[in-house]
Amino acid sequence: MVAVSKSQKGSGSLAWLSVLSLLAFLLAWELICRLGFVAPIFLPPPSQVFARASSMTEQGTLAWHVLASARRVMVGFLAAVIVAIPLGIWLGTSRIARAIFDPVVSFLRPLPSMSWIPLSLLWFGITETQKYSIVFMGSFVPALLYVMEATRSIDPLLVRAARNLGANRWQVMREVLLPGCLPQIISGMKIILGLSWTCVISAELVAAKEGLGFMIMNGKEFFQTDTVVLGMVLISFTVLATDLVVRALERWLLDWQQQ
């Protein structure tokens, strides 16, 4: 009990230190701008950014942009994960499949999400499907590689033991491989989720009528630097919020490890 209370006390002190550090950063930023060291057109003070956020909230446009980007990220990300996990486990366990698909994966791996924008516009036009496809293509290959590496890290003796007990290939994947590599897969998916946000912002900067990327580009076009900074801040906050949700899901899925 004493050890736990000391640990909790230490965590509380560190949390306060983080809060004070953030407040000091915002205060220094505000003073630098207010004292004229940086012109507002290049970097607006936090108070101006907050005023812009309040104005857009009253107009009802702020939540609209955030939800549009979040929807695109989650649809594209979940589609990539749903395809990458079973395919990655299969490629991670089959040398023949890996030999067949490795050239394709190696070809797709270096391509950034921005490179898919011209083709996606030709295929889908300026639609929501086009945004989803950009997030999917930017997230799928990294997610696939994470799953493949996680699968290959499983002890082969566990697989042989399951097969000796009569498990078929599907049962081995479901009962041995997936539970064994799930912690690594979830850790990798948290990184891929941040990458998905990079992809959607790239798509919205080029062809969109809503979303945080559109908001940033629109602010740039009208020299509204506070809107640009607000969009950047909202991206960080939204990614942090989704990361908290993923961490809660991780604790729920991996609850068996604590037992």
N, C-alpha and C positions, 0 to 999 in steps of 0.2 A: 504493500500500500504506500509506503514511504517513497519507494523507488518510482511508482507510478505518479504520485503527486509531484515529485521533483521533475519528472519528465514533462508533465503537463505545464508546470510552472515555467520550465525552460522554453517550451513551445510558445507559451503566451508571450514571453519576453521577446522572442524572435519575431513574433507577429507584430508586436508594437514597434520593433525596430524597423520592420519593413514598411509599416504605415508612416512612420516619421521620415524615413528615407524618401518615400513618394511625395510627402508634403513638402519636404525641403527641395526636391527637384522641381515641383510645380511653382513654388515660391521663387526660386532662382530664375526659372523661365519667365515668370510674370515680371520680375524686376528688370531683367535684361531687356525685355520688350518695352516696358514702361519708361525706362531711362533712355531710350532711343538708341541703344547699341545695335538693334536690328529693326529694320522697317517692318511694319505690320504686313505689307504686301509680300514679304519674303517669309516671315514667321509671325503669325498673330499670337497674342498672349492667351493663356488658358481662359481668362475671363471672356474674351471675345469668342472663343470656340464654344464655351458654355452658353453664351448668349445665342449663338447660331443654333445650337442644339435645342434650346428652349423654343426658339422661333419655329423651327421645323417640326417640333413635337406638337405645338399648338396648331400648326397647319395639317398635321396628320401624315406628313410625308416621311418622317424619320423612320418610324416603325415599318412603313411600307417598303422602304429600301432595304432595311435589315432583314425582314422576313423573305423578301424576294431572293436575296443572296443566300440566306440560310436554306431555303427550299431547294435551290439549284445545287448547293453543295451536298445536301443530304441525299437527294435523289441520285446524283452522279456517283457519290461515294459509296452508297449502299449497293448500287448496281455493280460497281467495280468489286466490292468485297464479296458479294454473293457469287460472282463468277470466279474470282481469284482464289478463294479458299478451297473449294473442291478441286479445281484445276491444279492449284499449287501443290496440294497433297498428292494428287496423282502423278504430277511431274517429279515430285520429290522422291517417289517410291519406285518409279518405273524408268529404267535406263533407256529403254526403247523409245518411250514417249518423250523423254528429255532429249534424246538425239534428234527426234523429228522436229520438236518445237523450239529447241535452242536457237537455231538460226533466225527464226521469226522474232523471238524475244530479244535477241541481240540486236536485231535491226530496229525494233521499236524502242528499246531502252534509251538511246541517246536523244530521241525526239522530244523537245519541250512542248508543253501544251499550246503555246502560241503557234507552233508550226501546223497545228491541225485546224486553225481558224479558217483559212481560205477554203479548204476542202469541205469543212463542216457547213460553211455558208452556202456552198454550191449544192451540197446534199440536202440540207434541211432549211435553208433560208434563215432569215432573222426570226427564229422561233425559240420557244423554250427547249424544244428537243435539241437544238443546236447548242445551247448552253449546257444541257445535261451531257451531251456527247463530249464536249471539251473537258468537263470535270472527269468523266469516265476514262477518256483516253489518257489524261494526265495522271490518273490515280491507279489505273489497272495494272500496268507493268510493274511499278514499284511494289504494289501490294502482292502481286504474284511472286516476285522475287523474295519478299519477306517470308511468305508462306512456304516456298520451296526450301529455303535455308532452315526454317524452323523444323520442317518435316525431316530433313536430312540429319538434323542433330539428335533425333530420337535413337536410343540404343537399339541396334539391330537384334539383340538378344530378346528384347521384349516382343518384337514382331515374330521372331521364330517361335517363341514360347506360345504365343497366341495361335499360330498356325498349327503347331503340334497338338494343341488342345482342340483342334477342329474348326477354328474360326475361318470363314471365307474372306475374300479380299475386302468386301464391303464392311464386314464386321471388324476387321483389323483397322480399317480407316476410321470407323466410328468409335470403336471402343478403346483403341490403343493410340493411334497416331493423333487424332484430333484432341483428346484430353491432354496428351503429353506435350503437344506443341502449342496449346491454346494460350498459355501465358505469353510466349514470345510473339504469337500472332497478334494478340491484343496490344502489346507494346508497339509493334510495328504499325498497327492500324491507327494508333494515336498520332504517330508521325505522319502517316498518309493523310489523315484528316486535315492537318495543317497545310499539307501540300495541295489538297483539294481546294482550300480557300485561295491559294495562289492561282490555281487554274481558273476559278470562277471570276476572279477579279480581272484576269487577262481577257476572258471572254467579254465581260461587261465593259471593259475599256474600249473595245472595238465596235461592238454591235449590241446595244441594249437601250431600253427606254426606262429601266428601273434597276435598282440594286446599288450596292455600295461602290462598285467600280464605275457605274454610270454617274453616281453622285460625285465621285472624285474628278472624273473627266469633265463633267458639267461645271464644277467649281473652277477648274483650271481655265476653261474656255471664257468664263466671265470674271476672271481674276478675283475669285472669292477664295482666298487662301484659307480662311477659317473653315469653309466647307470641305476643302481638301484635307485639312488636318483632322476635322471631325470624322470624315470617312475613314481615315487611317486609324484613329482611336477606336472607332466602332468595330473595325475589323479585328483589332486586338482583343477587345472586350468579348466579342462574339466567339472568337476562337477559344478564349479562356472559359467561357460559359459552356461551350460544347465539350471542352476537355474535362470539366467537372462532371458532366453527365456521363462521359465515357468512363471516367474513373469510378463512378458509382456503379455503372454496369459491370466493370471489371471486378469490383469487390463482390458483386452478386454472383457472377459467373464462376469466380474462383474461390467461392466460400468453402468448397470442399477441401482446399489446401490448408485452411486454418483448423480443420477438424482433426 
